[in-house]
């Protein structure tokens, strides 16, 4: 991608239109309203110029994996919690010693995976004078390399988060295994998303189901995702 801002904006605008078309087509196939799906533009490792071009292209939900990048970019482009008009999603796993910046900067944290992390975020959100919206991350793929609680532990972590005054658990997040073919999308990815959707439906009061990335977001939308996290399809290879 070029570093020229108008050209970069035009490229992202075109890519975003194609992604939104795919989201709409998948939603229609599933009998859903495309407007119920939020596109989170994952800007991890991208320079601030790409963030500015994404905003110029009309993207308002932005995702970061690392707290250090979230701090740097939200300094330049404040999120809703800082009085801005964009929504910053922290989508990567988090160490407890980074909880302060996460609690102060994220508008939605996607990767709550332990009671101890919930407690740390609650304390730091209290220090920041806010309530932090979080998603419980569930390891629905069963891969050792994936973060997240086991599916059977989901309800307990949601209940613990509900007991904390400065953390608000609003949904679930999960990732399927990487699919190398359309056949694997059906055999591996779709069942994982269906498991997460079943957990979402089984726990009353949740509103956000975050699943699906560049390689599988149409399947995620078909299976009920309210938020899809897309980077490469919007910004090209890293």
C-alpha positions as CSV (number, residue, x, y, z in Angstrom):
1,X,0.0,0.0,0.0
2,X,1.2,3.5,-0.7
3,X,2.0,6.1,2.0
4,X,0.2,8.8,0.1
5,X,-2.9,9.6,2.3
6,X,-5.5,10.3,-0.5
7,X,-4.4,7.2,-2.4
8,X,-4.3,5.1,0.7
9,X,-7.7,6.3,1.7
10,X,-9.1,5.4,-1.7
11,X,-7.6,1.9,-1.5
12,X,-9.0,1.2,2.0
13,X,-12.4,2.6,0.9
14,X,-12.5,0.1,-2.0
15,X,-11.4,-2.8,0.2
16,X,-13.9,-1.8,2.9
17,X,-16.7,-1.7,0.4
18,X,-15.9,-5.2,-0.7
19,X,-15.7,-6.5,2.8
20,X,-19.0,-4.9,3.7
21,X,-20.6,-6.4,0.6
22,X,-19.4,-9.9,1.8
23,X,-20.8,-9.2,5.2
24,X,-24.1,-8.2,3.8
25,X,-24.3,-11.2,1.5
26,X,-23.5,-13.5,4.4
27,X,-26.0,-11.8,6.6
28,X,-28.8,-12.1,4.0
29,X,-28.0,-15.8,3.6
30,X,-28.5,-16.3,7.3
31,X,-31.7,-14.2,7.4
32,X,-29.9,-11.4,9.4
33,X,-29.8,-7.6,9.1
34,X,-26.3,-6.6,7.8
35,X,-26.6,-3.6,10.0
36,X,-26.3,-5.8,13.1
37,X,-22.7,-6.7,12.2
38,X,-19.9,-4.3,13.3
39,X,-16.7,-4.3,11.2
40,X,-13.6,-3.9,13.4
41,X,-10.7,-2.7,11.3
42,X,-7.6,-4.3,12.8
43,X,-4.7,-1.8,12.5
44,X,-2.1,-3.8,14.5
45,X,1.4,-3.2,13.3
46,X,0.1,-0.5,10.8
47,X,1.5,3.0,11.0
48,X,-0.6,5.9,12.2
49,X,-1.0,7.0,8.6
50,X,-3.0,3.9,7.9
51,X,-5.2,4.6,10.9
52,X,-5.9,8.1,9.6
53,X,-6.7,6.7,6.2
54,X,-9.0,4.2,7.7
55,X,-10.9,7.0,9.5
56,X,-11.1,9.0,6.3
57,X,-12.5,5.8,4.6
58,X,-15.3,5.8,7.2
59,X,-14.1,3.1,9.6
60,X,-14.8,3.9,13.2
61,X,-14.1,0.7,15.0
62,X,-10.4,0.0,15.2
63,X,-8.6,-3.0,16.7
64,X,-5.2,-3.4,18.3
65,X,-3.4,-6.5,19.6
66,X,-0.8,-4.8,21.8
67,X,-1.3,-2.3,24.6
68,X,1.7,-0.3,23.6
69,X,0.3,0.3,20.1
70,X,-3.1,1.1,21.6
71,X,-1.6,3.7,23.8
72,X,0.4,5.3,20.9
73,X,-2.5,5.3,18.5
74,X,-5.1,6.4,20.9
75,X,-2.9,9.4,21.9
76,X,-3.1,10.5,18.3
77,X,-6.7,9.4,17.7
78,X,-8.6,9.3,21.0
79,X,-11.3,6.7,21.5
80,X,-14.8,7.2,22.9
81,X,-13.5,6.8,26.5
82,X,-11.2,9.7,25.9
83,X,-13.8,11.9,24.3
84,X,-13.1,10.9,20.7
85,X,-15.4,9.6,18.0
86,X,-13.8,6.2,17.3
87,X,-14.0,3.0,19.3
88,X,-10.8,1.2,20.1
89,X,-10.9,-2.6,20.5
90,X,-8.1,-4.3,22.3
91,X,-8.3,-7.8,20.8
92,X,-5.1,-9.5,21.9
93,X,-4.2,-11.4,25.0
94,X,-3.2,-9.3,28.0
95,X,-0.7,-9.7,30.8
96,X,-2.0,-8.4,34.2
97,X,0.9,-5.9,34.4
98,X,-0.5,-4.1,31.3
99,X,-4.0,-3.8,32.8
100,X,-3.7,-0.1,33.7
101,X,-3.3,1.1,30.1
102,X,-5.8,-1.4,28.8
103,X,-8.5,-0.3,31.3
104,X,-7.8,3.3,30.6
105,X,-7.6,3.2,26.8
106,X,-9.8,0.3,25.4
107,X,-13.4,0.9,24.6
108,X,-14.0,-2.8,24.4
109,X,-11.5,-5.5,25.5
110,X,-12.0,-8.8,23.6
111,X,-9.7,-11.2,25.5
112,X,-10.7,-11.7,29.1
113,X,-9.5,-15.2,30.0
114,X,-9.1,-15.5,33.7
115,X,-10.5,-14.4,37.1
116,X,-7.1,-12.8,38.0
117,X,-7.2,-10.7,34.9
118,X,-10.8,-9.6,35.5
119,X,-9.8,-8.5,39.0
120,X,-6.8,-6.6,37.7
121,X,-8.9,-4.8,35.1
122,X,-11.6,-4.0,37.6
123,X,-9.1,-2.3,39.9
124,X,-7.4,-0.3,37.2
125,X,-10.8,0.7,35.6
126,X,-11.8,2.0,39.1
127,X,-8.6,4.0,39.2
128,X,-9.5,5.4,35.8
129,X,-13.0,6.3,36.9
130,X,-14.7,4.2,34.3
131,X,-16.5,0.8,33.7
132,X,-14.7,-1.3,31.1
133,X,-16.7,-3.4,28.7
134,X,-15.1,-6.8,28.1
135,X,-15.7,-10.1,26.2
136,X,-14.8,-13.5,27.6
137,X,-12.5,-15.2,25.2
138,X,-13.3,-18.9,24.7
139,X,-11.0,-21.5,23.3
140,X,-13.5,-23.1,21.0
141,X,-10.9,-24.5,18.6
142,X,-9.3,-26.6,21.3
143,X,-5.8,-25.6,20.1
144,X,-3.1,-25.4,22.8
145,X,-1.7,-22.2,21.2
146,X,-5.0,-20.4,21.5
147,X,-5.8,-18.3,24.6
148,X,-9.2,-18.4,26.2
149,X,-11.1,-20.3,28.8
150,X,-12.4,-23.8,28.1
151,X,-16.1,-23.7,26.9
152,X,-17.3,-25.3,30.2
153,X,-15.6,-22.5,32.2
154,X,-17.3,-19.7,30.3
155,X,-20.3,-19.3,32.6
156,X,-18.2,-19.1,35.8
157,X,-16.0,-16.4,34.4
158,X,-19.0,-14.4,33.2
159,X,-20.5,-14.7,36.6
160,X,-17.3,-13.5,38.3
161,X,-17.1,-10.5,35.9
162,X,-20.7,-9.7,36.7
163,X,-19.7,-9.4,40.4
164,X,-17.2,-6.7,39.7
165,X,-18.3,-3.0,39.8
166,X,-15.9,-1.7,37.1
167,X,-15.9,-4.5,34.6
168,X,-19.0,-5.2,32.4
169,X,-19.0,-8.5,30.5
170,X,-21.1,-7.9,27.4
171,X,-20.3,-11.0,25.3
172,X,-17.9,-13.6,24.0
173,X,-14.9,-13.8,21.6
174,X,-13.3,-16.8,19.9
175,X,-11.1,-17.8,17.1
176,X,-11.4,-20.9,14.9
177,X,-8.4,-22.8,13.5
178,X,-6.9,-21.4,10.3
179,X,-8.6,-23.0,7.3
180,X,-6.5,-23.8,4.2
181,X,-9.5,-24.5,1.9
182,X,-13.3,-24.1,1.6
183,X,-13.6,-27.7,2.8
184,X,-11.8,-26.8,6.0
185,X,-14.1,-23.8,6.5
186,X,-17.0,-26.1,6.6
187,X,-15.3,-29.0,8.5
188,X,-13.3,-27.0,11.1
189,X,-14.3,-23.4,11.2
190,X,-18.1,-23.5,11.0
191,X,-18.4,-26.0,13.9
192,X,-16.2,-23.9,16.1
193,X,-18.3,-20.8,15.4
194,X,-21.4,-22.8,16.1
195,X,-20.1,-23.9,19.5
196,X,-19.4,-20.2,20.4
197,X,-22.8,-19.1,19.2
198,X,-24.4,-21.9,21.4
199,X,-22.5,-20.6,24.4
200,X,-23.6,-17.1,23.6
201,X,-27.2,-18.1,23.4
202,X,-26.9,-20.2,26.6
203,X,-25.7,-17.2,28.7
204,X,-28.5,-14.6,29.0
205,X,-27.9,-10.9,28.7
206,X,-25.0,-10.9,26.3
207,X,-25.0,-8.6,23.3
208,X,-21.6,-9.0,21.5
209,X,-20.4,-12.1,19.7
210,X,-16.9,-11.4,18.3
211,X,-15.7,-14.0,15.8
212,X,-14.4,-14.1,12.3
213,X,-11.2,-12.7,10.7
214,X,-10.1,-12.0,7.1
215,X,-10.1,-15.6,6.1
216,X,-13.4,-16.7,7.6
217,X,-15.6,-13.7,8.5
218,X,-18.5,-14.6,6.1
219,X,-18.9,-17.9,7.9
220,X,-18.8,-16.1,11.2
221,X,-21.6,-13.8,10.1
222,X,-23.6,-16.7,8.9
223,X,-23.2,-18.3,12.3
224,X,-24.3,-15.1,14.2
225,X,-21.2,-12.9,14.8
226,X,-22.1,-9.3,15.8
227,X,-18.4,-8.2,15.4
228,X,-15.9,-9.4,12.9
229,X,-12.2,-8.5,13.2
230,X,-10.6,-7.8,9.8
231,X,-7.1,-6.6,9.0
232,X,-5.5,-8.1,5.9
233,X,-8.7,-7.9,3.8
234,X,-8.8,-4.2,4.5
235,X,-5.2,-3.2,4.5
236,X,-3.4,-5.9,2.5
237,X,-0.6,-8.2,3.7
238,X,1.7,-7.0,6.4
